[in-house]
Amino acid sequence: MRRVLFLLSILFLPSIVLASTPNDPDYSEQWYLDQIQAPAAWEITTGSHNVIVAVLDAGTDLDHPDLESNLWQNSGEIADNDKDDDHNGYIDDVSGWDFVDNDNDSSPNDGSSADVDAVSHGTLIAGLVGAVGDNRKGVAGVNWDVTVMPIRMLNEDGAGSSTEAIDAVEYAVAMGADVINLSFAGDSDDSRLRDAIRDAYRAGVVIVAAMGNENQDTDRRPVYPACYFSATEDWVIGVGSTDSDDFRSVFSNYGGDCLDLSAPGEDIYGLAFEEPSDGFNDDYLGGWSGTSMSSPLVAGAAALLLSAYSDLTPEDITNVLKLSVDPINVINN
């Protein structure tokens, strides 16, 4: 038995809820938002800038017109003065940090050797969580209003090390993230990353991670960070992918120990990194598939919950989301 995310609407007090539709012109391309019943949830809340979602990925387009006003700014730092004003160990980290190149530019590396998909990956993820909604531009995120903290820890090929992941998780926690999205998976179990994930969870941060795309049973071949948990605590919400008919995507990993729920992850349309001078001409792209796309939909749902009920713990969030899903039977391909 697998689960598909069925978002929030059954959890709120009103017994009758009217669906809310944003005026974003490409909303019709976002079939997945109707699939998770986002419009019904938006009648209760469209999000809050008080909720911070850290996107740990390959970099985010910091100038995207459909995201810019929802991006995190470090109020304790003065831009471009070459000082660590807030004494957190990072100089001029006004817009997050790049743990790949160890600098304050959390945008992607879009050089000639960069992987085209990796360049836009982080921007897509950030937009799924929190593209500005109802602004007559492009698309809407699960949250119309939220604060997205951009952190680069994957390189221009979409690869990264556990060291960079650890530093990124610790930075996100230290800088006040409420939710951390991890749209990556690997088979290497690093005890230091495990400890960082555990500590983040115990600090009150909701951690959401992609299950990976190898069509494998993670009870037999675990993937990380989705499979980090203890006998008494589930530190990570592991997210698999479903298609438009709510069946498990053929590529999605599965397994009772690590998979908590699933969300749409095929033919996803959203934000893209735009830099025409380097050949990146589109600010929106479609056709994305993978559990990387499913994870931020769940991270976004967690942020919506926190915008309405700020006292919920990570355990509460996990339980609420699990109680909000539609259980479905699927045949593993």
N, C-alpha and C positions, 0 to 999 in steps of 0.2 A: 504494500500500500504506500502510495506517495501522496504528497499534499500540494495543492496549488493555492497560492495566496489569494484570499478573498477579503478585500481590505475594509477593515474598521467599521463599516456602516452598521453592523449588527450590534456593535458594542456601546453605542451612545444611547442616551436616555430617550430621545424622541422616538415614538413608535412609527411615525410617518416622516420620511425624509425626501425632499425634492432634490433631484440631481442638479448640480451646478456645472455649467459648461463655460470654459474660458473663451475669450475672443481671439486667441492666438490663431493666425491664419492656417498654420499647418497642423492644427490639433487633430484634424480628421486622419492624419497619417499615424497618429499615436493610438492605435487600436488597443494597445496593452493597458492604457489607463482606464478605459471602459471595462476591460477584462478584470481588473482588480477592484472595480467599483470605486475608483477615485472620485468621480463626480458626486457620489452620495456622501463621501467623507468630507468633501470640500464645503458641503452645506453646514458642517460643524466647525471646521477649521481649514484654512488654506496654508497654515504654517505660521512660524514666528521667527523673526530675526534673533530672538534670544536663544534659539536652539542651534548649536554648532555641529555640523557634520564634517568630519575630516575625510577627504578623499585622497588616499595614498595610492598613487598611480604614476603614469609616465609624464605627468605635467598637464597643466590646465591653461587654456587660452584666457589670459587675464584681461583681455580687451574685448571679449565676445559681448556684443550688445545685448544678448539675451541672457547673460549670466552675470555681467560685471557688477550690477548693483546688489547681487546676493553674495558676493565674494567677501571673505573674511579680511579684515584689516587689523593688524596688531596695534592697538591704541597706545601701547606702552613704548612704541618705537618711533623715532623720528627718521623719516626717509632720507637716505643718501648722506648721512653725516659721518659715516664710517665709525660709528660707536654702537656699543651694545647697551642701549639706553635702559632696557628693562632687565639687564643682567641675567639673561637666560642662557648665555653662552653662544648666541647667534647675532651677528652684526647686521643691522638693517633688514631684519626679517619682517618687513611690513606686510608682505603678501605670502607668508609661508616660507618654506625652505626647500632647497634642492639637495637631497642627500646623495645624489649621484655625483654631481660636480662640486658639492660642498660650497654652494653660494646661495644668495637670496632670490634667485630667479627661478620660481616654481613653474615656469612655462615649459613646454616641450622643447627638445632639441630637434629642429626641423631641417637639419643639414642634408646634404645630398645623399649621405649614406644611411639616413634614418629610414626605418620601416614606416610606410605610409599609414598603416593601421595603428601602429603604436603612437604616432604623432597625435592622432585625434582621440585615442582611447580615453585618456583622462578627462578631456573636455566632454566627451559623450557621457561618461559616468557622472561627472559633476552636474550636467544638465538633466540627467534622469532624476537625480536627487532634487535639484533645485533651480532649473531654468525659470526665469521670472515668468509668472503666469498672469494672464489677463492684461497683457501690455501691448496687444496688437502687433506682436513680433513673433515670428517663428512658432515655437512650441511652448508647452508648459511642463514644468517639473512636477513630480509628485507633490512637492511643496512649492507653492507660488512665492512664498516668503520664507526664507531660511538663511542661515549663514554657512556657506561652504568654505571650509579651510583647505586650500590647495597645498599638497605636499608631494614633491617628486621623489620617488624612490625606485622607479623602474627606468631603465635607460631607453635610448632611441630605438632599440630592438624589442622593447617590451620585457626585458629580462632584468633581474635584480638579485641581490644577495640577502641572506638573512640578517647580516649586519646592518644593511641599509634599512631593512624592514623594522628591526629593533629600534634603531634611532628614530625612525619616523613615528612609530607607535608611541614611544616615550615622549617625543616632542608634542604630538597631538594631545596626549593626556595632560602634559604640563601646561599647554596653552589653552586648556579649557574645553576640549571637544566633548560633546555629549554622545556622539555616535561616530564610529570609525567604519568606513567601508574599505574592504580589502578584495578587490576584483582580480585576484591572482591565486594560483594554487601550484604547489610543488610536492614532490615525494620525499623531500629531505626534512627530517625531524631535528630541529635545533633546540636544545633545552633552553637556550637563552631567549629565543623568540617565544617559546612556550611560557617562560616566566614573565616576559613583557606583556603577553596577552592576558595571562592570569592576573597580573597586577593592574592592568587597565580595567578589566572586568570588576575587580574588587574595589577599584576607585570609583565605580559607578558609571563606567562607559559601556554603552551598547556596542558590541563588535559583530559585524556582519561580513561574511566571507563567501566567495564563490566556491562551488564544489568541484569545478574543473570539467573538462570536456572530452574525456577519454572513454566514455561509456563503460566505466569500470565500477565494480563493487568496492566501495571504500572501507567496508568491513574487513575485506581481505587485503586491500592495498590502500592504506590511508593516504589522504592528501592534507597538506597543511597550508594555511592555518585553520581550515575549516574543521579539522579533526582534533583540535586541542580542547580537551575537557578533562575533568577529574571524575572520580566515583560519585562525588556529591555536588559538583557544579558544572553547568554547561556554559563555558566561557564564550563560545562563538555560535552565532546563528548561521548554520551552514545552509546555503541556498542552491537548489538545483533549478533546471530550466524546463519550462513547458511550452507547448506550441499554442496556436490560437484556438485549438479544440480542447485545451486543458489536458493533453496527454504529455507524458514525459518526452522531452526532446531526445532523439536517438543518440545524440552525442553526450547527454548529461550524465555525469557520475551519479551514483545512488548508493544507499546504504543506511541501515537503521541507526548506526552509532553516530554518524556525523551529519546526516541530512536532517534538518529541522522542518523545512518547508520548501516549496518551489514557487516560482513566479515566471511570467512570460520572459522568454529569452531568444525568440526567433523573429527575424524580419523587423528589427527595432530601428526606428527613425528618431534622430535626435541631433544634438549639436555636433559640430566639427570644428577643428582648428583651422583658422583662416589666415593665410599669409601669402597673398598673390605673388609677391616678389620671389618666393621660394617654391611656387607651383601649387600651393594649397588654396584653391580658388573657391571652395564651397564652405559656407558657414553652417550648413545642415546636410546630413547624409543619412541614407537609409540602408537597409540590407544587413544590418549587424546581427550576428547570432552568437550566443555563448552564455554560459553562466555568469560571465562578467557583467552582462546586461541585466540579469535577474537580480543579482545582489544589490545594486543601488535602488531598485524598486522596493526591496524590503527595508533597506536602510532609510529610504525616504518615508516609508510607512512608520518606522520607529520614530522618526523625527516628527511626523504629524501627531503621533500619540503623545510625545513629550510636549508638543506645543499646546495640547489640550489638558494634559495631566502631567505637570512638571515633576511631581513627586514619585513617579514610577521608577522602580529599580530596573537594572538589566534583566533580572529574573522575571519581574512583572511583565516587561515588554515582550520577552520571549513567550511567556505563557499566554498573554493576550493575543499575540499574533497567531500562535498555534490554535487557539480557540476560535480565531476568525477565519480559518481556512475551510475550504470545501474538500473533504477527503475523497480521493478518487482512486479506483483500481486501475493499474496499468500493467501492460506486459512489457517486461524489460527486453529490449531488442538485443 
